[in-house]
Amino acid sequence: MSHNMNNFTAFMERKILPLAMKIEGNDYLSAIKDGFIRIMPFLIIGSFFLLIANLPIPGYNEFIVHHFGEKFIGQLNYVLDATYSVMALLVVVSTSISLAKRWQLNEISCVLISLVSFLIVTPYKLPQDNGAVISDVIPTFALGAQGLFLSLIITLTAVRLYRLFNHPRLMISMPSSVPPAVANSFSSLIPSFLIVLIFWLTRLLFEITPFGTAQEMIFKVLQAPMMQLGNTLPSQMVAEFFVSFFWFFGLHGDSIVTAIMGPIWRSLTLENMQAMKQGLPPVNIITQQFRDVFLICGGTGFTLAMLLVMLFRAKSKRMREIAKLASPAAIFNINEPIIFGVPIALNPLLFIPFIIVPVVLCVITYSAMAFGWLPLTSGLEIPWTTPIFISGFLICGWKGMLFQAINLAVAMTIYYPFVMTLDKQYLRDENEQEENNVNQDEVILEYKEGLRNE
């Protein structure tokens, strides 16, 4: 067993770890990740208003309508429309700032050129079901979930082109007497013109194709297949495996995997939220909340379960102290104290449960939703730091709390034998240490006695 384990670990270290390091260090993926982190507060604010409009309590809707009038639910959606429904626009701004910072470019110029480029390829018309077209409007679907991938591609391309054209020969240099703001705007005139020209020609090219717009092509060719693939149990099991796997080697697994899977999970969440807004049932099982609420309570690897085993059953001082110190953070799903304190990182004994638990819970939760025992996640965006049971209730009502309790029990059962084995090892070490200390004290006492007698 241990020989196979060592071979497996060696193979992973040789093949997979260098790839993880590359992903974590990649400018584009890091910019996307930072971009999403920067807009999170607004998504949570939008979700708060959505939650007030749709609390999972029987009779709540009637209560709201009775006390605040028919229009109130619609008025709560104003904030939703300004956050979620234009998520692609927010992503353009925040991702271009991240990338500009990494490459030390003028951030304002990069944001403006990315926004203009995105709007150039966005159609200003809305097709109707009867075949008519409303012109001079920007459809929100182009700025929301359906435009998310395109907004990322355009932002990364526009900032990359800006970096390429940011050449002294392409800059209009103004005399030193001209104010800096004016000089800067003129210096970026030629690079901006070239980038605008490229995206304008790109849109003209798309109009010749059967897709008609870049939005349609990206959605049909890239986003829809990726979302279908991302909305499957095997893909989520693989994602959970790699999150835990990278953490085991001390790398931030969530950051690495989210750089690739984050846009897919967010798009799936957004589809559920839009269905909920229209009063329809949610459609996707896999979403950001599926993971945040049911698979990572206490932190990646559902380490809340491991912490409870340590608190109630561990006998070694080391385990008990770490458990006490790690508890406050674990309530809010932060588990670095456990990962690096127990440690889980680079500890072959805890590698097995740390990898198995999220994958098993993924299967249990997915099956419960597929069979209709657990409602699908509503598309609400709650902070990932929301404590267990509160998060379950907000997303799936009382059944959410019940399933979090079931997942907690399953995770504790899996962690138990491994934690207890490690605890025994620590206890042996501590007892040996104490015996050594006692022996040392005895030797010192005998030495002192000998000196006195002399």
N, C-alpha and C positions, 0 to 999 in steps of 0.2 A: 504493500500500500504506500509506504513512505517513499520507496524507490520510484514508483510511478508518479507520485506527487512531485518529487524532485525533478523528474524528467519533464513533467508538464510545466512546472514553474520555470525551468531553464529555457524551454521552448518559447514560453510567453515572454520571458525577459529578452530573448534574442530577437524574436519576430515582431511582437505586438507593441512592446514598450517604445521602441524608437518611433513607431507610427504615432503613438499617443503624444509623445514629446513634440513631434512635428505639428500635430493638430493644435496642441496647446500654444505653440509658438507662432502659428500661422497668422499673419496680419489680418487677412480678410475674415477668417472665422472668429478671431478675437474681437474684431470690430463689430461683427454681427452680435456676438454674445454681449459685449458692453452696451451696444445699441439697445438691445432688449431690456437689459438691466436698468438703463436710464429711463425707459418709458414705463417701467413697472408701476411706479406710484400712480400714474394716470389710469392705468388699466384697473388697479385696485379701487381707485375712486369711482370709476365707471361701474365696476362690479357692485360697489356699496349701494349705488342708486338702483341698480338692477335688483339687488337683494331686497331693498325696501319695497320695490314694486312686486316682488314675487317670493315673499317669505314662505317656507314650506310648512305652514300651519293651516289646518282646516278652518274655513270660514274667514280667513284673513282678508281675501280679496273683497268680499262683501263689506267687511268692516271699513276698509279703505274707501270704497266707493260711497258708503253711507256717510262717513265723516268728512271726506275731502272732495267729494264730487266725482263725476264720471271722468273728467279731464285729467285728474291728478296723475294716474298711471302713465298717461302719455307725456305729461310734463316731466315726470321723473326720467323719461327716456332722452330728454334734451342733453343731459350730461353724457349718456351712453353714446349718442350720435357724435358727440365732440371728442370721444376718446376711442372706443372700440371701432366705431364705423369708419374712422379715418386712420386706423392703425398703420396702414402702409405709409401714409404721409409722415406720421410720427417717427416711423422706422427710418425713413429717408433722412430726416433731420439728425436723429441721434446717431445713426451708423456713420453718416458722413463726418460728423464731429469726431467720432472715435478714430476713424481712419486718418483724418487730417492730423490729429494729435500724434498718432503713431509715426506719420511720415513728416511731421513738422511743417505742414503747409498752412496757409491762411485758412482758418476754420470757417470764417463767415463766407469767403469766396466759395469754398467747397460745398457748404450747405446750400447756398443760392444756386450754384450750377447744378447740383444734384436735384433740387426741387424743380428747376426749370426743365431739366432733361426728362424727369419723370412725367411732368405735365405735357411735354411735347408729344410723348408716345401715348398719352391717355386720351381716348376718344371723348369729345365733348357732345356726345349724343346718347340718347337712351332709346333702344328699340322697344316697341310696344308689342303686346301679344297679337294685336290685329294687323301687324305688318307696318304700321306707321312708325315714324321716328320723331322723338322730341329732340330738337337741337338746342345748342347753347346751355346745356346742363352737364355737370360732371356726375356720372352715376356713382353712388356711394359704393357699389360692389367693386368698382375699379380702385377704390381707396381703402377697402377693407380686406377681408380674408382673401378674396380672389386676386387682389393686387399685391399681396405680400411678397411672394417670391420675385415678381418682376421689380418691385421697389428695391429689393436687396441687390438684384443683378445690376440694375441701372445705377444705383448709388456707388457700388464698388467699381463699376466701369467708369463712371463720370469722374470720380476722385482719382482713379488710376490715370485717366487721360489728362486730367489737370496736372498731375505730377509729371507726366511725360512732356506736356506743352509748357511747363513752368520753366522756360529756358530764357536766359538773358536776351537771345536774339528775337524772341517772340514777345518781349515786354516793351511797352511804351514807357520810356523813362522820362519823368517830368523834372523840371528844375527844382532845387532844394527849397525855393521860396513857396512852392505849392504845398498846401496842407496835406498831411499824411493820408487822411481818408480819401481825398480826391486822387492823390498819386496812386494809392492802392487800387482804387476802382479802375483807373486807366491801365495800370500795369496788367490787370487780369482781362483786359478787353479782348485781345487777340486769342489767348487760350480759350476763353469762354465762347467766342464766336465759332472757333473750330469745333468745340464740343457740341454746341447747339446744332451746327451744320450736320455733324455725324448723326445725331439723334433724329433730326428732321428727315434725313435721307433714309434712316432706318425705318421710320414710320411709313414713308412712301413705299419702301420695299414691302412692308407687311400688307399694305393695301392691295398689292398685286396678288398676294398669296390667298389661298382659300380661307385662311384664318381671319383675314381682314384687319386684325389688330394684334399687337404684341401681347396684350392681356390674354386674348383667347388662346394664342399659341402656347404661352407659358403655362396657362391653366390646364390645357388639354394634354400637352406633351410632357410637362414636368410635374406640375403641382398635383393634378388629379391622381396620376399613377403613384406618386410618392405618398400622397395622403391615404390611398387605398392600401398600399404596402404598410404604411405606418399604423393603419387602423386594424392590424391583425395581431393575434396573440403571439405567433412566433417572433415577429419583429420586436414586440415589446419585451419578450423574454430575453432576446439577444441584447437589447439596449440595457436592460437591468443587469444582465451578467457583466457587461463591460463597465458600467458605472462602478459596481463593486470591485471589479477586477483592477481598475486603475487606482481606486482608493487604497487597495491592498498594498500597492507599490508606492504609496505616499503622494500620488498625483491627484489633482482635484477631478475625480471621475465625473461628477455632475457637469462641470464646465466643459469637459472634453466631449461628452456624449450630447449635451444640450446644444453645443455649437452646430451639430449636424441634425439632431432630431427636434430641437426646440421649435423652429419654424413650422414643422409638420404638426407637432402637438398643439401649437397655438392656433393653427388654421382649423384643426379639428374642433378645438374648444370654441372657436369663433362661430363655426357652423351650428353647434349646439345652442350657443347663446342667441344667434339670430332666429333659430326655430322657436326658442322659448319666448323671445320678444314678440313673435307673431302668434303666440298662443298654441304652437304645435309641439308635439313631443320631440325631445332631443334624438339625434340620429346616430351619433358615434359613441362607441364604448370607450375607445382609447382617447384620452384627452390629457391636457396638463394636470387636471385635477384628479383624474384616475390614479395618476402616479403620486401626486403630492398628498392626497388624502388617505389612500389605502396601502401604499407600498413603502413609504419612507417616514412613518411616525417615529419621532425621536431622532430622525436623521437617516441618511442612506443606510440600507441594510436593515431597516426597521430595528435600530439598535435600542429603542425604548424597551423592547422585550429582553434584550441582553442585560440592560441596566437593572430591570426589576429582578431578574435572576440573581444578579450580583448583590443587590440590596437585601434580598430576603434569605439567600442561601449561602452566600460566600462566607468563608471563615478567615481567610487571610487578611491581614491588615491592609496590604496593598490594594486588594480588590475593593474592600469596604470603603477605604478612603477615596479612591478614584470614583466609586459609585456616588458617594456623597457630593464630591466636588463637581461631578458631571451632571447631576440631577437638574439644577436650575436651567442650564442651557438646553438639556434634552427635552424639557417640557415644551420648548419652542423649536424643537426639531433641529437643534444644532448639536453635532456629535463629534466635533474635532477632539474634545477632551478624551472621549472613549477611544477614538481611532488611534490617537497618538499616545494616550496615557496607559491603556491596558497592556500593550497596544494591540490593535487589530492589524495595523500596517506591518507588513513583513513578518507576520506571525503565522506559520503554516497551519497551526492547530485551528485558529479561528477563520482561516481562509475559507474552509468548507461551508460553515453555516452562514458566513457573511455573503457568500455567493449564492447559496441555495435559497435562503429565506425570501429575498425579493422575487425570485423566479417562481417559487411555490405560491406566494401570495398573489402574484400576477395571475397565475392559472385559476386560483380560487375566486378572486374578485371578477375576473373576466367571465368565468363560467356563471357566477351568480347573476351578472348583468345579462348575459346571453339567454339564460333561462327565465329571466324576468323576476327573480327573487329580490334583486337590488335595483332601484331605479338608476337610469343612466345619469351621468353628471350633467348638471343644468347649464354649464357654460359660464357659471359665476367664476370670477377670478378672485380667490381669497389669498391673502399672503401665505406663503409656504411655511411661515413660522406659526400659523394658527395651531393651538394645542389640539391633541387627539380628542375625539368625541365632540368638541365644539365644531371642528372642521367637518366631521362626518355629518353632524346635524345640519349645518348650513348648506351642504352640497346635496345630501340625499335624505334629509329628515331622520326620523328615529331608526330607520333601517340602516342608514349610514353608520350611526353609532354602534348598532348591533354588530355590523360586519367588521368594524374596526376592532371590537372586542374579540370577535372570532379570530381575526388575523393576528391579534396580539397573543392569544392563547396558542395558536399554531406556531408562531415565531418563538415564543418562550419554550415550547416543547423541543423545537429543533436546536435552539441555543444551549439548553440546559446541560446535556452531557459534556459538551465542549467547554463550557464555562467552568463546570465543576472539576473537570480534568485539570484545567489551567490553575484553578484555585488550589487544588491539592499540591500542585508543583510549587506554587508560590508559598504555600504554608510550610512545605518541607524546607524550602530555602530559608524562610524566616526562622524556623526552629533551629536549623543548623547554625545560622548567624548568631542566634541567642546563645546556643551552646558554646560556640567559639568565644563569644564575649565573656561568658561565665568562666570558661577555662583561662582566658587571658587575665581576668580579674584575679583568679586564684593564683596564677603564676606570679602576678605583681605583688599580691599579699605575701606569698611565701618568700619572695625576694626581699621585701621590706623587713619581714620577720628575721630573715637571715642576717641582714645588715645590723638590726638592733642587737641580736645575740652576739655578734662579733664585737 
